[in-house]
Amino acid sequence: MSGSEFESLEKILEKHIPDEELKEVKRILFGKETKKLVLPACAVEAALEWDFELQGYMFEASMEQLRTPRTVRVGLIQNRIVLPTDAPVLDQITALHKRIGEMVDVAAMCGVNIVCFQEAWTMPFAFCTREKEPWTEFAESAEEGYTTRFCQELAKKYNMVVISPILEREEVHNVLWNTAVVVSNSGSVLGKTRKNHIPRVGDFNESTYYMEGNTGHKVFQTQFGKIAVNICYGRHHPLNWFMYSMNGAEIIFNPSATVGGLSEPMWSIEARNAAIANHCFTCGINRVGTEHFNNEFTSGDGKKAHQDFGYFYGSSYVAAPDGSRSPGLSRTRDGLLVTEMDLNLTRQISDKWSFKMTGRYGEYAEELTRATKQDFKPNIIKE
Amino acid sequence: MSGSEFESLEKILEKHIPDEELKEVKRILFGKETKKLVLPACAVEAALEWDFELQGYMFEASMEQLRTPRTVRVGLIQNRIVLPTDAPVLDQITALHKRIGEMVDVAAMCGVNIVCFQEAWTMPFAFCTREKEPWTEFAESAEEGYTTRFCQELAKKYNMVVISPILEREEVHNVLWNTAVVVSNSGSVLGKTRKNHIPRVGDFNESTYYMEGNTGHKVFQTQFGKIAVNICYGRHHPLNWFMYSMNGAEIIFNPSATVGGLSEPMWSIEARNAAIANHCFTCGINRVGTEHFNNEFTSGDGKKAHQDFGYFYGSSYVAAPDGSRSPGLSRTRDGLLVTEMDLNLTRQISDKWSFKMTGRYGEYAEELTRATKQDFKPNIIKE
């Protein structure tokens, strides 16, 4: 059983471990049990017909006296590309629009209020090739591009906030960015936020195409809650999650594209740690499948040139501020994960654990400022 | 099977899951396999005789052309208290000295260079009671206390760095602190470092006894590597780990005392995330057993007064910068975890993933400074 054939960790545990022990294993690994969400039969049938996984879970909060529950349904979509990477650019984009359209239809049947797609969802993750053509042709205007218009239609049709991570072409300066467009449920573009940290690791040669984002740590106030988007490699940077939280984010999305050989053991750790440390919900999304490229490329690992860089392992999941998490979607199949969360949990857990209150941020601001100076002397004690 | 009877997650997985699938489960959960370390027969026998678990693992690094391996053996000790909590204070301390002395003897047989004990290791974790007497009598001088002298003897005898987390009484101002004393392998006190973040959660009423530490983020340059100590609740604060790393720590110890009902699903996440995010090794240590107190206390949870606050779940482990981790020690037994680590791995992983290079710390220093001001306006985008 090689890595790309293994459907999901949770399924293997459930297959082999007897119930009583499984309960403890799950508690230690995943925290308080997340209840299954009953989804409408029409959605289950449609997912079956369109051949993608559909899962639903709920994160509950305690009842309060002065606030009603603030329940929101979030949808995470993971998928493989539809056409081969050498198909015409517009055909590839259109085929992905069609596929995601189907999945959003099902999200709507499930009552989803906010949906988020994977990183650079309109294209193959071609940055491994270091070739500019034809990949830069996938870049679109965040405000007026073909894909944003498509998302606006979905948003209006379903009264749904749509987070659409694309390769952005900023027309004025002709600069590319890795950007998430946030479309309000009204259909208007609420804004955009750019990837803050750009990898230079393995096949992720993304700084060849775009630089560190200049949009800071914006939080979008939607009708359904305050949300932020930490794109892909930013999940390795605790300060990035933290600063979204400092600006008030209750849900932080992490649309990603990452492969099994590189990051899989870290995948279940980082977004979940961020949910715990920042008293918020985090949502990790990763694509699935293996993408083949016509022109060979090398990976700077002393090995021969090749045409793919491994399999994207899916495993999209939601982590809660109380340390619990949903099961992951499949490692291999397209999927829609629907989670219902009561956002009151964020303040309840903050009141319980009080990390913001005990954070001593003023002192860290001073220490960090000193640490970034040229003449910084680390605080080292010698004998 | 209730929580306190479940010996370890790893053992349950190994008992039930067939080999081929187990390999993938472990890769996803724990990262690259940590090899077992062959420990001397005399140590294995002594651990058997003295009735504690002994485990050994190694974290290897690639060979380099210009640096030789920087191999260090680290020992983590977890234990239950020896005498009842109402035994005379000095008897309790002496009994713990004897127990830990045995375990350090075995650590020495295993070639350990740096040993770290659990938080407040000379006493029961009595802060749940909110009573001052007799618990404050366990406080000692960090420089000249009975326990520090005991550690100095061990350090000299075995050429071992000893990290001794105690309840400290600072004599000059008569102030208590939660402090780790670092004793050099020469036997001299290299310095001390105080707990930076103090919990106000559940039964952890520690701020009744001591306040936030005033020693900053010191890193101790020992003969065996640069080390730091992030005590207990500080593990929930990513900035705390980060600032030790900014000062150059290669190994960060996290001596703790925490119970099953409160934190267990977070235990395997936080120290490990810190190892990944900061390109360093982290070492989590938690005590075992349930401690009973003569005087009842309440827990602020609407429940009746009681005499214990649950079981400490042990599960001490080491996490590496490459996302891998050692298995945990038992959830129920005293134990010594010996890990051999090549510190060259820290720079190798930093060169690979480059989180420090891509960290944009100057910008975070500015943002954090703004965020701590009274007139801070969060960056919220509204429709």
Interface residues (C-beta under 8 A of the other chain):
Chain A: M1 G3 F6 L9 I12 L13 H16 I17 P18 E20 E21 E24 V25 R27 I28 L29 F30 G31 K32 V182 S184 S186 S188 L190 G191 N196 H197 I198 P199 R200 V201 G202 E212 G216 H217 K218 V219 F220 Q221 T222 K226 Y233 H236 H237 P238 L239 F242 M243 M246 N247 G248 S263 E264 P265 M266 S268 I269 E270 R272 N273 I276 A277 G323 S324 K352 W353 S354 F355 M357 T358 G359 R360 Y361 G362 Y364 A365 E367 L368 T369 A371 T372 P378 N379 I380 I381 K382 E383
Chain B: M1 G3 F6 L9 I12 L13 H16 I17 P18 E20 E21 E24 V25 R27 I28 L29 F30 G31 K32 V182 S184 S186 S188 L190 G191 N196 H197 I198 P199 R200 V201 G202 E212 G216 H217 K218 V219 F220 Q221 K226 Y233 H236 H237 P238 L239 F242 M243 M246 N247 G248 S263 E264 P265 M266 S268 I269 E270 R272 N273 I276 A277 G323 S324 K352 W353 S354 F355 M357 T358 G359 R360 Y361 G362 Y364 A365 E367 L368 T369 A371 T372 P378 N379 I380 I381 K382 E383
